[in-house]
């Protein structure tokens, strides 16, 4: 690979603007998670507690 086309391990190669990026299921899932994030000032402690209880209950079922 030539020196000008090499990328560092943490850098993504340039994307061709004329070539659309196709999202896969993981991209859609990450978008969904981003939409569901709440800011700290809008957080709901009761919802957090219910989520914790739900997770612990389902862990026991495994």
C-alpha positions as CSV (number, residue, x, y, z in Angstrom):
1,X,0.0,0.0,0.0
2,X,1.4,3.4,-0.8
3,X,2.2,5.8,1.9
4,X,-0.5,8.3,1.0
5,X,-3.3,5.7,1.0
6,X,-2.4,4.1,4.4
7,X,-4.7,4.9,7.3
8,X,-4.1,4.7,11.0
9,X,-5.9,1.9,12.8
10,X,-8.3,4.4,14.4
11,X,-9.1,6.3,11.3
12,X,-11.8,5.4,8.7
13,X,-11.0,5.7,5.0
14,X,-12.6,8.6,3.2
15,X,-16.1,7.9,1.9
16,X,-17.1,8.6,-1.6
17,X,-20.0,11.1,-1.4
18,X,-21.5,9.7,-4.6
19,X,-21.8,6.3,-3.1
20,X,-24.6,6.0,-0.4
21,X,-23.8,4.2,2.8
22,X,-26.2,1.2,3.3
23,X,-27.2,0.8,6.9
24,X,-27.4,-2.6,8.4
25,X,-29.4,-3.9,11.4
26,X,-26.7,-2.8,13.8
27,X,-26.7,0.8,12.5
28,X,-30.5,0.9,12.9
29,X,-30.2,-0.6,16.4
30,X,-27.7,2.1,17.4
31,X,-29.9,4.8,16.0
32,X,-32.7,3.5,18.0
33,X,-30.6,3.5,21.2
34,X,-29.5,7.1,20.5
35,X,-33.1,8.2,20.2
36,X,-33.9,6.6,23.5
37,X,-31.1,8.2,25.5
38,X,-32.3,10.7,28.1
39,X,-30.3,13.6,29.3
40,X,-29.2,13.6,33.0
41,X,-31.6,16.5,33.8
42,X,-34.5,14.5,32.2
43,X,-33.7,11.2,33.9
44,X,-36.4,9.3,35.7
45,X,-35.1,7.5,38.8
46,X,-38.2,5.3,39.0
47,X,-37.7,4.1,35.4
48,X,-34.1,3.4,36.2
49,X,-35.1,1.2,39.2
50,X,-37.7,-0.6,37.1
51,X,-35.1,-1.3,34.4
52,X,-32.7,-2.6,37.0
53,X,-35.4,-4.9,38.4
54,X,-36.3,-6.2,35.0
55,X,-32.7,-6.9,34.1
56,X,-32.1,-8.8,37.3
57,X,-35.3,-10.8,36.9
58,X,-34.3,-11.9,33.4
59,X,-30.7,-12.7,34.4
60,X,-32.1,-15.2,36.9
61,X,-34.2,-16.9,34.2
62,X,-31.0,-17.8,32.2
